[in-house]
Amino acid sequence: MAFTECSPLEILELLNGQTHPDPAEGFRWQRSKHGIAITRGALCQAGALPVIHGDQRIYDCLPADQRFRFVTFDRQQASSDWTFEREFRVEGDVDLTAFNPAHVILIVEDRAEMFWVLAQREVVPFPVMPFDYVFSTDDPYARRTGRQRSVGL
C-alpha cells in the first residue's frame, strides 16, 4: 500500500496538475475525494519505508523482500519522475484498527458523508474530515504546515 508525505496544499496543487513536471500526468491523482491520513511516525512503526527510485540495475540489486518499495525512474522522461510524492510503502495491506485513533484522519467527500460515517457505530472512532475542508481552494494558506511557511509557500 502506498502513502505520500505531501501536505494537503501540495496534493491540491497535484490535483490541479500544477506541480508535476508533466502536467498531463497530474491526472493520475484525480481519482477520488477520499483518503486516509496517518502520521508519519505511526506509519513507519507499522513498517512503512520510503520508496526507492531508480533503474533496472538498482531493482536487480534489491533483496526480494524490498522490491515492493521500487519505482522506475528515468531521468530522460519527465513522466517517470514521481520523487516529489515522497512516497512511503507498506508491503501488503494496512490494518487501521492497529493504529491509535489520534494518529489517523479519514477524509470523505463532503459534510453529508462525514455525518453518515460518524453515525456508523461499527466504524473505528477516527476523526473524519470532508475533502473540501482539507483541500480548500478558498484559503489553503490558513492551513499551511510549518515547513511550507519556512520555504515561503
Order of alpha helices (4+ residues) and beta strands (2+ residues): beta-alpha-beta-alpha-beta-beta-alpha-beta-beta-beta-alpha-beta-alpha-alpha
